[in-house]
Amino acid sequence: MEYRLKVGESARINHSIFSSHLVIYAGMPNQDTYSLAITHSEGARHGGYNLFMPKDRREVFHKKGKIVVLDVNANEIRLKIEH
């Protein structure tokens, strides 16, 4: 599925009764780098981490699938989540 996220917006990578994984666009700390925050919740356990990626990096692998970055700028990212 394809998503267009503005800074701070999220999309579900995976969701089930017991777990949820989200990707959040965290913006661009500089002109050559973008950031994605990945959060996960399994039962009562929650966590998250930030990925800082070079702007030309178009694929990000996650344990629940692959995130393909179609376009990115300082205000928004267009991405596709593949399982």
Residue, then its C-alpha position, 0 to 999 in steps of 0.5 A: m500500500e502507498y502512503r504520503l506522510k507529512v512530518g509526524e504522521s504515521a502508517r501501519i506496517n503491521h497490525s494484529i490483535f497482539s502487536s502493532h508496528l508503525v512507521i512515522y516520518a520524522g523529517m530531514p535533519n539536513q538536506d542529505t538525510y531523512s529520518l523514519a521512526i519505527t514503533h512497535s507494541e507487543g502486549a504490554r511491551h512498547g518501544g521505538y527507534n529512529l533510522f537516519m537514512p541518506k536521501d538516495r536510500r530507497e529501501v528500508f528493511h524491517k522485520k515485518g516487511k520492506i519500506v520503499v521510499l518513492d519520494v522524500n522532501a523536508n515536508e513529506i515522504r511518499l512510501k510503499i509498504e510491502h509485506 
